[in-house]
Amino acid sequence: MLPFRHHVFVCTNRKPDDDGCCAARGSEAVLEKFRAEVRARKLQEEIHVTPCGSLGTCGHGPNLVVHPDGTWYSGVTVEDVPEIIEQHLVRGKVVERLAWLDMDELRKTIAENRAKAQARKASPEAPS
């Protein structure tokens, strides 16, 4: 048995250039709203919310993933949090307008972002 019915990982990744990173798009406020809503609804024993590093869907954020079902959400705002909690985490219905429904497209996006990150790491730094 799992310790929580749902575990929500909210990307709070920061990049030096803020190139589409979730933190630059307000993910920390989304994380805090999730935590506040879970507390207000007294769902702490059922839903655990954790910040995490990059989920690989940079440029689409704020991003989050819900486990154990593996539903990925992008473009989440503070205003979307109550809907995700009520519809998905309480009622079991994915909020389709925010979810990655095409797993091939999700994998492609993650691969592209991974390649960009690796290219940045491999390129020599500009002289100061």
N, CA, C and O atoms as CSV, one atom per row, in Angstrom:
chain,resi,resn,atom,element,x,y,z
A,1,MET,N,N,0.844,-1.193,0.000
A,1,MET,CA,C,0.000,0.000,0.000
A,1,MET,C,C,0.884,1.250,0.000
A,1,MET,O,O,1.892,1.305,0.703
A,2,LEU,N,N,0.503,2.232,-0.779
A,2,LEU,CA,C,1.247,3.479,-0.857
A,2,LEU,C,C,0.979,4.343,0.367
A,2,LEU,O,O,-0.105,4.274,0.946
A,3,PRO,N,N,1.963,5.163,0.769
A,3,PRO,CA,C,1.748,6.019,1.934
A,3,PRO,C,C,0.736,7.135,1.694
A,3,PRO,O,O,0.118,7.628,2.638
A,4,PHE,N,N,0.565,7.536,0.431
A,4,PHE,CA,C,-0.402,8.574,0.063
A,4,PHE,C,C,-1.166,8.094,-1.161
A,4,PHE,O,O,-0.643,7.337,-1.979
A,5,ARG,N,N,-2.403,8.542,-1.275
A,5,ARG,CA,C,-3.199,8.205,-2.454
A,5,ARG,C,C,-2.616,8.875,-3.692
A,5,ARG,O,O,-2.595,8.292,-4.776
A,6,HIS,N,N,-2.135,10.125,-3.513
A,6,HIS,CA,C,-1.507,10.867,-4.612
A,6,HIS,C,C,-0.269,11.587,-4.092
A,6,HIS,O,O,-0.236,12.075,-2.962
A,7,HIS,N,N,0.730,11.639,-4.936
A,7,HIS,CA,C,1.933,12.421,-4.655
A,7,HIS,C,C,2.110,13.357,-5.840
A,7,HIS,O,O,2.278,12.913,-6.976
A,8,VAL,N,N,2.071,14.652,-5.569
A,8,VAL,CA,C,2.173,15.668,-6.613
A,8,VAL,C,C,3.568,16.285,-6.557
A,8,VAL,O,O,3.982,16.822,-5.529
A,9,PHE,N,N,4.286,16.198,-7.679
A,9,PHE,CA,C,5.606,16.805,-7.793
A,9,PHE,C,C,5.467,18.063,-8.644
A,9,PHE,O,O,5.072,17.994,-9.808
A,10,VAL,N,N,5.796,19.214,-8.053
A,10,VAL,CA,C,5.701,20.496,-8.749
A,10,VAL,C,C,7.117,20.972,-9.069
A,10,VAL,O,O,7.942,21.140,-8.170
A,11,CYS,N,N,7.389,21.185,-10.350
A,11,CYS,CA,C,8.707,21.657,-10.752
A,11,CYS,C,C,8.911,23.087,-10.259
A,11,CYS,O,O,8.097,23.972,-10.522
A,12,THR,N,N,10.010,23.292,-9.542
A,12,THR,CA,C,10.389,24.642,-9.107
A,12,THR,C,C,11.793,24.963,-9.632
A,12,THR,O,O,12.525,25.755,-9.039
A,13,ASN,N,N,12.148,24.340,-10.741
A,13,ASN,CA,C,13.473,24.506,-11.320
A,13,ASN,C,C,13.732,25.945,-11.722
A,13,ASN,O,O,12.864,26.629,-12.265
A,14,ARG,N,N,14.955,26.387,-11.440
A,14,ARG,CA,C,15.429,27.707,-11.852
A,14,ARG,C,C,16.591,27.521,-12.807
A,14,ARG,O,O,17.412,26.618,-12.645
A,15,LYS,N,N,16.649,28.386,-13.802
A,15,LYS,CA,C,17.767,28.387,-14.743
A,15,LYS,C,C,18.410,29.765,-14.687
A,15,LYS,O,O,17.724,30.763,-14.467
A,16,PRO,N,N,19.713,29.823,-14.884
A,16,PRO,CA,C,20.379,31.134,-14.832
A,16,PRO,C,C,19.773,32.152,-15.793
A,16,PRO,O,O,19.685,33.337,-15.472
A,17,ASP,N,N,19.362,31.699,-16.952
A,17,ASP,CA,C,18.803,32.617,-17.944
A,17,ASP,C,C,17.271,32.622,-17.946
A,17,ASP,O,O,16.647,33.286,-18.774
A,18,ASP,N,N,16.670,31.873,-17.009
A,18,ASP,CA,C,15.208,31.762,-16.921
A,18,ASP,C,C,14.576,31.350,-18.238
A,18,ASP,O,O,13.461,31.770,-18.546
A,19,ASP,N,N,15.269,30.540,-19.014
A,19,ASP,CA,C,14.814,30.098,-20.331
A,19,ASP,C,C,13.620,29.145,-20.203
A,19,ASP,O,O,13.762,27.929,-20.329
A,20,GLY,N,N,12.454,29.720,-19.953
A,20,GLY,CA,C,11.245,28.909,-19.869
A,20,GLY,C,C,11.131,28.079,-18.611
A,20,GLY,O,O,10.304,27.170,-18.541
A,21,CYS,N,N,11.956,28.380,-17.605
A,21,CYS,CA,C,11.903,27.540,-16.411
A,21,CYS,C,C,10.620,27.791,-15.615
A,21,CYS,O,O,10.012,28.860,-15.681
A,22,CYS,N,N,10.245,26.778,-14.875
A,22,CYS,CA,C,8.987,26.836,-14.130
A,22,CYS,C,C,8.980,27.923,-13.057
A,22,CYS,O,O,7.970,28.600,-12.864
A,23,ALA,N,N,10.106,28.091,-12.360
A,23,ALA,CA,C,10.143,29.106,-11.301
A,23,ALA,C,C,9.872,30.497,-11.868
A,23,ALA,O,O,9.171,31.294,-11.245
A,24,ALA,N,N,10.418,30.787,-13.031
A,24,ALA,CA,C,10.202,32.094,-13.662
A,24,ALA,C,C,8.749,32.281,-14.090
A,24,ALA,O,O,8.297,33.407,-14.298
A,25,ARG,N,N,8.027,31.183,-14.217
A,25,ARG,CA,C,6.623,31.235,-14.644
A,25,ARG,C,C,5.642,31.097,-13.484
A,25,ARG,O,O,4.437,30.972,-13.703
A,26,GLY,N,N,6.146,31.120,-12.256
A,26,GLY,CA,C,5.248,31.126,-11.096
A,26,GLY,C,C,4.997,29.805,-10.412
A,26,GLY,O,O,4.004,29.655,-9.700
A,27,SER,N,N,5.885,28.838,-10.615
A,27,SER,CA,C,5.632,27.514,-10.037
A,27,SER,C,C,5.699,27.488,-8.510
A,27,SER,O,O,5.042,26.662,-7.876
A,28,GLU,N,N,6.486,28.381,-7.918
A,28,GLU,CA,C,6.559,28.382,-6.455
A,28,GLU,C,C,5.219,28.796,-5.852
A,28,GLU,O,O,4.824,28.277,-4.808
A,29,ALA,N,N,4.522,29.717,-6.495
A,29,ALA,CA,C,3.185,30.109,-6.036
A,29,ALA,C,C,2.203,28.950,-6.238
A,29,ALA,O,O,1.316,28.743,-5.410
A,30,VAL,N,N,2.352,28.198,-7.329
A,30,VAL,CA,C,1.511,27.016,-7.577
A,30,VAL,C,C,1.753,25.981,-6.487
A,30,VAL,O,O,0.804,25.408,-5.952
A,31,LEU,N,N,3.015,25.739,-6.157
A,31,LEU,CA,C,3.357,24.801,-5.088
A,31,LEU,C,C,2.710,25.210,-3.769
A,31,LEU,O,O,2.103,24.381,-3.091
A,32,GLU,N,N,2.837,26.468,-3.406
A,32,GLU,CA,C,2.263,26.945,-2.136
A,32,GLU,C,C,0.739,26.877,-2.141
A,32,GLU,O,O,0.130,26.586,-1.111
A,33,LYS,N,N,0.120,27.140,-3.287
A,33,LYS,CA,C,-1.338,27.029,-3.387
A,33,LYS,C,C,-1.776,25.581,-3.211
A,33,LYS,O,O,-2.767,25.309,-2.533
A,34,PHE,N,N,-1.035,24.641,-3.824
A,34,PHE,CA,C,-1.339,23.219,-3.628
A,34,PHE,C,C,-1.284,22.868,-2.150
A,34,PHE,O,O,-2.202,22.239,-1.623
A,35,ARG,N,N,-0.224,23.268,-1.487
A,35,ARG,CA,C,-0.060,22.942,-0.066
A,35,ARG,C,C,-1.184,23.556,0.767
A,35,ARG,O,O,-1.732,22.900,1.653
A,36,ALA,N,N,-1.526,24.805,0.488
A,36,ALA,CA,C,-2.587,25.482,1.239
A,36,ALA,C,C,-3.937,24.812,1.010
A,36,ALA,O,O,-4.697,24.612,1.957
A,37,GLU,N,N,-4.240,24.465,-0.237
A,37,GLU,CA,C,-5.523,23.807,-0.549
A,37,GLU,C,C,-5.619,22.429,0.097
A,37,GLU,O,O,-6.670,22.053,0.617
A,38,VAL,N,N,-4.530,21.683,0.063
A,38,VAL,CA,C,-4.526,20.353,0.682
A,38,VAL,C,C,-4.781,20.494,2.180
A,38,VAL,O,O,-5.563,19.733,2.751
A,39,ARG,N,N,-4.130,21.461,2.818
A,39,ARG,CA,C,-4.358,21.706,4.255
A,39,ARG,C,C,-5.798,22.130,4.512
A,39,ARG,O,O,-6.448,21.614,5.422
A,40,ALA,N,N,-6.298,23.070,3.713
A,40,ALA,CA,C,-7.652,23.595,3.917
A,40,ALA,C,C,-8.710,22.504,3.771
A,40,ALA,O,O,-9.737,22.532,4.450
A,41,ARG,N,N,-8.457,21.555,2.893
A,41,ARG,CA,C,-9.394,20.455,2.668
A,41,ARG,C,C,-9.114,19.252,3.578
A,41,ARG,O,O,-9.797,18.230,3.512
A,42,LYS,N,N,-8.095,19.403,4.426
A,42,LYS,CA,C,-7.697,18.341,5.359
A,42,LYS,C,C,-7.381,17.032,4.640
A,42,LYS,O,O,-7.824,15.955,5.037
A,43,LEU,N,N,-6.600,17.163,3.568
A,43,LEU,CA,C,-6.237,16.010,2.748
A,43,LEU,C,C,-4.767,15.605,2.919
A,43,LEU,O,O,-4.232,14.863,2.096
A,44,GLN,N,N,-4.111,16.089,3.989
A,44,GLN,CA,C,-2.695,15.816,4.188
A,44,GLN,C,C,-2.375,14.327,4.295
A,44,GLN,O,O,-1.266,13.914,3.956
A,45,GLU,N,N,-3.307,13.528,4.751
A,45,GLU,CA,C,-3.063,12.086,4.874
A,45,GLU,C,C,-3.223,11.359,3.540
A,45,GLU,O,O,-2.814,10.206,3.402
A,46,GLU,N,N,-3.822,12.041,2.555
A,46,GLU,CA,C,-4.080,11.416,1.255
A,46,GLU,C,C,-3.219,11.967,0.126
A,46,GLU,O,O,-2.892,11.253,-0.823
A,47,ILE,N,N,-2.851,13.253,0.236
A,47,ILE,CA,C,-2.133,13.915,-0.849
A,47,ILE,C,C,-0.855,14.547,-0.304
A,47,ILE,O,O,-0.888,15.317,0.656
A,48,HIS,N,N,0.262,14.212,-0.926
A,48,HIS,CA,C,1.553,14.779,-0.548
A,48,HIS,C,C,2.044,15.627,-1.710
A,48,HIS,O,O,2.003,15.189,-2.860
A,49,VAL,N,N,2.508,16.836,-1.419
A,49,VAL,CA,C,2.962,17.765,-2.452
A,49,VAL,C,C,4.437,18.079,-2.211
A,49,VAL,O,O,4.828,18.482,-1.115
A,50,THR,N,N,5.249,17.887,-3.251
A,50,THR,CA,C,6.690,18.037,-3.125
A,50,THR,C,C,7.237,18.888,-4.272
A,50,THR,O,O,6.831,18.704,-5.420
A,51,PRO,N,N,8.154,19.818,-3.979
A,51,PRO,CA,C,8.839,20.506,-5.071
A,51,PRO,C,C,9.849,19.554,-5.703
A,51,PRO,O,O,10.347,18.638,-5.049
A,52,CYS,N,N,10.144,19.777,-6.972
A,52,CYS,CA,C,11.147,18.943,-7.637
A,52,CYS,C,C,11.888,19.780,-8.666
A,52,CYS,O,O,11.500,20.905,-8.980
A,53,GLY,N,N,12.952,19.208,-9.177
A,53,GLY,CA,C,13.708,19.832,-10.255
A,53,GLY,C,C,12.980,19.648,-11.573
A,53,GLY,O,O,11.804,19.285,-11.606
A,54,SER,N,N,13.681,19.899,-12.633
A,54,SER,CA,C,13.076,19.884,-13.962
A,54,SER,C,C,12.388,18.563,-14.286
A,54,SER,O,O,12.918,17.481,-14.035
A,55,LEU,N,N,11.214,18.685,-14.841
A,55,LEU,CA,C,10.467,17.520,-15.333
A,55,LEU,C,C,10.711,17.326,-16.829
A,55,LEU,O,O,10.238,16.352,-17.414
A,56,GLY,N,N,11.446,18.250,-17.446
A,56,GLY,CA,C,11.788,18.100,-18.854
A,56,GLY,C,C,10.785,18.694,-19.818
A,56,GLY,O,O,10.925,18.534,-21.030
A,57,THR,N,N,9.782,19.371,-19.308
A,57,THR,CA,C,8.792,19.995,-20.187
A,57,THR,C,C,8.936,21.523,-20.125
A,57,THR,O,O,7.952,22.262,-20.160
A,58,CYS,N,N,10.188,21.966,-20.033
A,58,CYS,CA,C,10.506,23.388,-19.952
A,58,CYS,C,C,9.857,24.140,-21.109
A,58,CYS,O,O,9.738,23.622,-22.219
A,59,GLY,N,N,9.448,25.352,-20.830
A,59,GLY,CA,C,8.789,26.159,-21.845
A,59,GLY,C,C,7.279,25.989,-21.842
A,59,GLY,O,O,6.561,26.731,-22.511
A,60,HIS,N,N,6.802,25.010,-21.086
A,60,HIS,CA,C,5.356,24.762,-20.992
A,60,HIS,C,C,4.831,24.997,-19.576
A,60,HIS,O,O,3.641,24.815,-19.319
A,61,GLY,N,N,5.695,25.394,-18.671
A,61,GLY,CA,C,5.376,25.440,-17.249
A,61,GLY,C,C,4.458,26.560,-16.842
A,61,GLY,O,O,4.047,27.407,-17.635
A,62,PRO,N,N,4.159,26.517,-15.566
A,62,PRO,CA,C,4.589,25.573,-14.547
A,62,PRO,C,C,4.076,24.154,-14.821
A,62,PRO,O,O,2.952,23.934,-15.273
A,63,ASN,N,N,4.968,23.209,-14.519
A,63,ASN,CA,C,4.693,21.798,-14.776
A,63,ASN,C,C,4.599,21.020,-13.471
A,63,ASN,O,O,5.219,21.370,-12.467
A,64,LEU,N,N,3.801,19.950,-13.517
A,64,LEU,CA,C,3.724,19.052,-12.373
A,64,LEU,C,C,3.319,17.676,-12.852
A,64,LEU,O,O,2.768,17.514,-13.941
A,65,VAL,N,N,3.602,16.686,-12.020
A,65,VAL,CA,C,3.204,15.314,-12.335
A,65,VAL,C,C,2.560,14.714,-11.096
A,65,VAL,O,O,3.019,14.922,-9.974
A,66,VAL,N,N,1.486,13.967,-11.322
A,66,VAL,CA,C,0.739,13.323,-10.246
A,66,VAL,C,C,1.039,11.826,-10.287
A,66,VAL,O,O,0.887,11.168,-11.316
A,67,HIS,N,N,1.464,11.314,-9.148
A,67,HIS,CA,C,1.705,9.872,-9.021
A,67,HIS,C,C,0.700,9.291,-8.040
A,67,HIS,O,O,0.259,10.020,-7.152
A,68,PRO,N,N,0.318,8.052,-8.141
A,68,PRO,CA,C,0.979,7.021,-8.924
A,68,PRO,C,C,0.465,6.886,-10.352
A,68,PRO,O,O,0.974,6.051,-11.099
A,69,ASP,N,N,-0.516,7.673,-10.754
A,69,ASP,CA,C,-1.085,7.473,-12.095
A,69,ASP,C,C,-0.235,8.065,-13.211
A,69,ASP,O,O,-0.457,7.737,-14.376
A,70,GLY,N,N,0.736,8.931,-12.896
A,70,GLY,CA,C,1.631,9.453,-13.912
A,70,GLY,C,C,1.013,10.477,-14.839
A,70,GLY,O,O,1.386,10.550,-16.010
A,71,THR,N,N,0.082,11.263,-14.348
A,71,THR,CA,C,-0.525,12.321,-15.156
A,71,THR,C,C,0.356,13.560,-15.090
A,71,THR,O,O,0.718,14.029,-14.010
A,72,TRP,N,N,0.693,14.081,-16.266
A,72,TRP,CA,C,1.541,15.267,-16.381
A,72,TRP,C,C,0.673,16.465,-16.735
A,72,TRP,O,O,-0.177,16.387,-17.621
A,73,TYR,N,N,0.895,17.571,-16.035
A,73,TYR,CA,C,0.186,18.814,-16.298
A,73,TYR,C,C,1.185,19.919,-16.624
A,73,TYR,O,O,2.282,19.958,-16.067
A,74,SER,N,N,0.800,20.815,-17.527
A,74,SER,CA,C,1.626,21.965,-17.882
A,74,SER,C,C,0.769,23.214,-17.984
A,74,SER,O,O,-0.443,23.154,-18.192
A,75,GLY,N,N,1.446,24.355,-17.830
A,75,GLY,CA,C,0.745,25.632,-17.913
A,75,GLY,C,C,-0.188,25.851,-16.742
A,75,GLY,O,O,-1.189,26.557,-16.864
A,76,VAL,N,N,0.135,25.247,-15.601
A,76,VAL,CA,C,-0.725,25.323,-14.423
A,76,VAL,C,C,-0.548,26.674,-13.739
A,76,VAL,O,O,0.574,27.122,-13.502
A,77,THR,N,N,-1.668,27.313,-13.426
A,77,THR,CA,C,-1.650,28.575,-12.685
A,77,THR,C,C,-2.196,28.337,-11.288
A,77,THR,O,O,-2.770,27.287,-11.000
A,78,VAL,N,N,-2.012,29.318,-10.436
A,78,VAL,CA,C,-2.553,29.257,-9.079
A,78,VAL,C,C,-4.065,29.041,-9.142
A,78,VAL,O,O,-4.628,28.319,-8.319
A,79,GLU,N,N,-4.709,29.660,-10.105
A,79,GLU,CA,C,-6.165,29.542,-10.247
A,79,GLU,C,C,-6.595,28.130,-10.639
A,79,GLU,O,O,-7.733,27.743,-10.371
A,80,ASP,N,N,-5.712,27.351,-11.266
A,80,ASP,CA,C,-6.035,25.979,-11.683
A,80,ASP,C,C,-5.956,24.961,-10.546
A,80,ASP,O,O,-6.542,23.882,-10.635
A,81,VAL,N,N,-5.247,25.298,-9.499
A,81,VAL,CA,C,-4.979,24.325,-8.428
A,81,VAL,C,C,-6.252,23.755,-7.802
A,81,VAL,O,O,-6.350,22.534,-7.679
A,82,PRO,N,N,-7.235,24.573,-7.398
A,82,PRO,CA,C,-8.444,23.979,-6.808
A,82,PRO,C,C,-9.149,23.001,-7.752
A,82,PRO,O,O,-9.680,21.983,-7.308
A,83,GLU,N,N,-9.154,23.307,-9.051
A,83,GLU,CA,C,-9.785,22.425,-10.029
A,83,GLU,C,C,-9.038,21.092,-10.121
A,83,GLU,O,O,-9.666,20.034,-10.164
A,84,ILE,N,N,-7.709,21.134,-10.153
A,84,ILE,CA,C,-6.926,19.901,-10.224
A,84,ILE,C,C,-7.157,19.056,-8.968
A,84,ILE,O,O,-7.306,17.837,-9.049
A,85,ILE,N,N,-7.185,19.712,-7.816
A,85,ILE,CA,C,-7.415,18.964,-6.576
A,85,ILE,C,C,-8.805,18.345,-6.580
A,85,ILE,O,O,-8.955,17.151,-6.321
A,86,GLU,N,N,-9.808,19.139,-6.870
A,86,GLU,CA,C,-11.183,18.630,-6.825
A,86,GLU,C,C,-11.443,17.577,-7.895
A,86,GLU,O,O,-11.926,16.484,-7.598
A,87,GLN,N,N,-11.120,17.915,-9.141
A,87,GLN,CA,C,-11.453,17.007,-10.237
A,87,GLN,C,C,-10.559,15.771,-10.279
A,87,GLN,O,O,-11.056,14.649,-10.374
A,88,HIS,N,N,-9.259,15.969,-10.209
A,88,HIS,CA,C,-8.344,14.841,-10.368
A,88,HIS,C,C,-8.067,14.112,-9.061
A,88,HIS,O,O,-8.269,12.902,-8.963
A,89,LEU,N,N,-7.604,14.849,-8.062
A,89,LEU,CA,C,-7.143,14.193,-6.836
A,89,LEU,C,C,-8.279,13.695,-5.949
A,89,LEU,O,O,-8.111,12.716,-5.222
A,90,VAL,N,N,-9.418,14.349,-6.002
A,90,VAL,CA,C,-10.572,13.907,-5.192
A,90,VAL,C,C,-11.500,13.014,-6.015
A,90,VAL,O,O,-11.877,11.934,-5.561
A,91,ARG,N,N,-11.872,13.455,-7.223
A,91,ARG,CA,C,-12.863,12.727,-8.030
A,91,ARG,C,C,-12.273,11.747,-9.049
A,91,ARG,O,O,-13.000,10.930,-9.615
A,92,GLY,N,N,-10.961,11.825,-9.284
A,92,GLY,CA,C,-10.326,10.889,-10.200
A,92,GLY,C,C,-10.475,11.209,-11.676
A,92,GLY,O,O,-10.279,10.333,-12.518
A,93,LYS,N,N,-10.822,12.459,-12.011
A,93,LYS,CA,C,-11.010,12.850,-13.412
A,93,LYS,C,C,-9.898,13.817,-13.821
A,93,LYS,O,O,-9.772,14.900,-13.250
A,94,VAL,N,N,-9.102,13.429,-14.798
A,94,VAL,CA,C,-8.005,14.256,-15.288
A,94,VAL,C,C,-8.548,15.578,-15.843
A,94,VAL,O,O,-9.566,15.596,-16.536
A,95,VAL,N,N,-7.867,16.668,-15.535
A,95,VAL,CA,C,-8.227,17.978,-16.075
A,95,VAL,C,C,-7.554,18.060,-17.447
A,95,VAL,O,O,-6.400,18.469,-17.568
A,96,GLU,N,N,-8.295,17.665,-18.459
A,96,GLU,CA,C,-7.733,17.465,-19.799
A,96,GLU,C,C,-7.141,18.721,-20.416
A,96,GLU,O,O,-6.165,18.626,-21.160
A,97,ARG,N,N,-7.693,19.889,-20.135
A,97,ARG,CA,C,-7.191,21.115,-20.763
A,97,ARG,C,C,-5.765,21.453,-20.331
A,97,ARG,O,O,-5.088,22.241,-20.991
A,98,LEU,N,N,-5.307,20.863,-19.231
A,98,LEU,CA,C,-3.958,21.119,-18.730
A,98,LEU,C,C,-3.037,19.907,-18.836
A,98,LEU,O,O,-1.830,20.020,-18.623
A,99,ALA,N,N,-3.602,18.758,-19.162
A,99,ALA,CA,C,-2.849,17.501,-19.131
A,99,ALA,C,C,-2.192,17.192,-20.470
A,99,ALA,O,O,-2.685,17.574,-21.532
A,100,TRP,N,N,-1.070,16.490,-20.389
A,100,TRP,CA,C,-0.438,15.916,-21.574
A,100,TRP,C,C,-1.177,14.626,-21.861
A,100,TRP,O,O,-0.996,13.636,-21.153
A,101,LEU,N,N,-1.997,14.626,-22.877
A,101,LEU,CA,C,-2.772,13.434,-23.222
A,101,LEU,C,C,-2.056,12.586,-24.270
A,101,LEU,O,O,-2.316,11.390,-24.393
A,102,ASP,N,N,-1.160,13.208,-25.016
A,102,ASP,CA,C,-0.410,12.521,-26.064
A,102,ASP,C,C,0.968,12.169,-25.503
A,102,ASP,O,O,1.853,13.023,-25.446
A,103,MET,N,N,1.149,10.924,-25.094
A,103,MET,CA,C,2.400,10.495,-24.468
A,103,MET,C,C,3.578,10.558,-25.436
A,103,MET,O,O,4.708,10.792,-25.006
A,104,ASP,N,N,3.344,10.356,-26.721
A,104,ASP,CA,C,4.426,10.486,-27.700
A,104,ASP,C,C,4.919,11.929,-27.756
A,104,ASP,O,O,6.123,12.179,-27.812
A,105,GLU,N,N,3.990,12.866,-27.740
A,105,GLU,CA,C,4.358,14.285,-27.751
A,105,GLU,C,C,5.087,14.662,-26.458
A,105,GLU,O,O,6.047,15.432,-26.489
A,106,LEU,N,N,4.642,14.129,-25.342
A,106,LEU,CA,C,5.318,14.373,-24.067
A,106,LEU,C,C,6.757,13.865,-24.122
A,106,LEU,O,O,7.687,14.586,-23.760
A,107,ARG,N,N,6.938,12.627,-24.573
A,107,ARG,CA,C,8.292,12.052,-24.672
A,107,ARG,C,C,9.174,12.870,-25.610
A,107,ARG,O,O,10.351,13.092,-25.325
A,108,LYS,N,N,8.607,13.319,-26.728
A,108,LYS,CA,C,9.349,14.120,-27.698
A,108,LYS,C,C,9.788,15.443,-27.056
A,108,LYS,O,O,10.935,15.858,-27.220
A,109,THR,N,N,8.895,16.094,-26.338
A,109,THR,CA,C,9.204,17.367,-25.682
A,109,THR,C,C,10.303,17.190,-24.644
A,109,THR,O,O,11.222,18.005,-24.566
A,110,ILE,N,N,10.214,16.139,-23.855
A,110,ILE,CA,C,11.247,15.871,-22.846
A,110,ILE,C,C,12.591,15.613,-23.519
A,110,ILE,O,O,13.616,16.130,-23.072
A,111,ALA,N,N,12.597,14.828,-24.576
A,111,ALA,CA,C,13.845,14.526,-25.294
A,111,ALA,C,C,14.459,15.799,-25.882
A,111,ALA,O,O,15.672,15.993,-25.815
A,112,GLU,N,N,13.628,16.654,-26.451
A,112,GLU,CA,C,14.134,17.905,-27.023
A,112,GLU,C,C,14.738,18.798,-25.949
A,112,GLU,O,O,15.806,19.378,-26.146
A,113,ASN,N,N,14.054,18.907,-24.812
A,113,ASN,CA,C,14.565,19.737,-23.726
A,113,ASN,C,C,15.836,19.151,-23.121
A,113,ASN,O,O,16.743,19.890,-22.738
A,114,ARG,N,N,15.903,17.834,-23.035
A,114,ARG,CA,C,17.116,17.175,-22.535
A,114,ARG,C,C,18.291,17.473,-23.466
A,114,ARG,O,O,19.391,17.776,-23.005
A,115,ALA,N,N,18.053,17.386,-24.779
A,115,ALA,CA,C,19.108,17.670,-25.756
A,115,ALA,C,C,19.589,19.118,-25.642
A,115,ALA,O,O,20.790,19.378,-25.720
A,116,LYS,N,N,18.661,20.063,-25.460
A,116,LYS,CA,C,19.039,21.472,-25.290
A,116,LYS,C,C,19.895,21.654,-24.044
A,116,LYS,O,O,20.906,22.356,-24.080
A,117,ALA,N,N,19.496,21.028,-22.950
A,117,ALA,CA,C,20.246,21.146,-21.693
A,117,ALA,C,C,21.641,20.560,-21.835
A,117,ALA,O,O,22.613,21.139,-21.349
A,118,GLN,N,N,21.746,19.419,-22.497
A,118,GLN,CA,C,23.051,18.785,-22.691
A,118,GLN,C,C,23.940,19.637,-23.603
A,118,GLN,O,O,25.148,19.726,-23.382
A,119,ALA,N,N,23.355,20.258,-24.615
A,119,ALA,CA,C,24.121,21.116,-25.515
A,119,ALA,C,C,24.651,22.343,-24.757
A,119,ALA,O,O,25.787,22.765,-24.975
A,120,ARG,N,N,23.832,22.910,-23.874
A,120,ARG,CA,C,24.276,24.047,-23.063
A,120,ARG,C,C,25.445,23.652,-22.170
A,120,ARG,O,O,26.410,24.403,-22.028
A,121,LYS,N,N,25.352,22.473,-21.572
A,121,LYS,CA,C,26.425,22.003,-20.685
A,121,LYS,C,C,27.705,21.739,-21.468
A,121,LYS,O,O,28.798,21.951,-20.941
A,122,ALA,N,N,27.597,21.284,-22.707
A,122,ALA,CA,C,28.756,20.917,-23.514
A,122,ALA,C,C,29.438,22.129,-24.146
A,122,ALA,O,O,30.623,22.062,-24.475
A,123,SER,N,N,28.719,23.224,-24.320
A,123,SER,CA,C,29.311,24.391,-24.996
A,123,SER,C,C,30.234,25.129,-24.033
A,123,SER,O,O,29.924,25.282,-22.852
A,124,PRO,N,N,31.370,25.584,-24.551
A,124,PRO,CA,C,32.299,26.331,-23.687
A,124,PRO,C,C,31.694,27.664,-23.281
A,124,PRO,O,O,30.957,28.296,-24.039
A,125,GLU,N,N,32.026,28.072,-22.067
A,125,GLU,CA,C,31.496,29.351,-21.574
A,125,GLU,C,C,32.184,30.498,-22.302
A,125,GLU,O,O,33.357,30.414,-22.667
A,126,ALA,N,N,31.438,31.551,-22.500
A,126,ALA,CA,C,31.993,32.742,-23.154
A,126,ALA,C,C,33.016,33.389,-22.220
A,126,ALA,O,O,32.841,33.372,-21.002
A,127,PRO,N,N,34.085,33.962,-22.787
A,127,PRO,CA,C,35.080,34.616,-21.917
A,127,PRO,C,C,34.459,35.790,-21.194
A,127,PRO,O,O,33.569,36.459,-21.722
A,128,SER,N,N,34.937,36.041,-19.968
A,128,SER,CA,C,34.374,37.133,-19.185
A,128,SER,C,C,35.070,38.429,-19.412
A,128,SER,O,O,34.700,39.441,-18.815
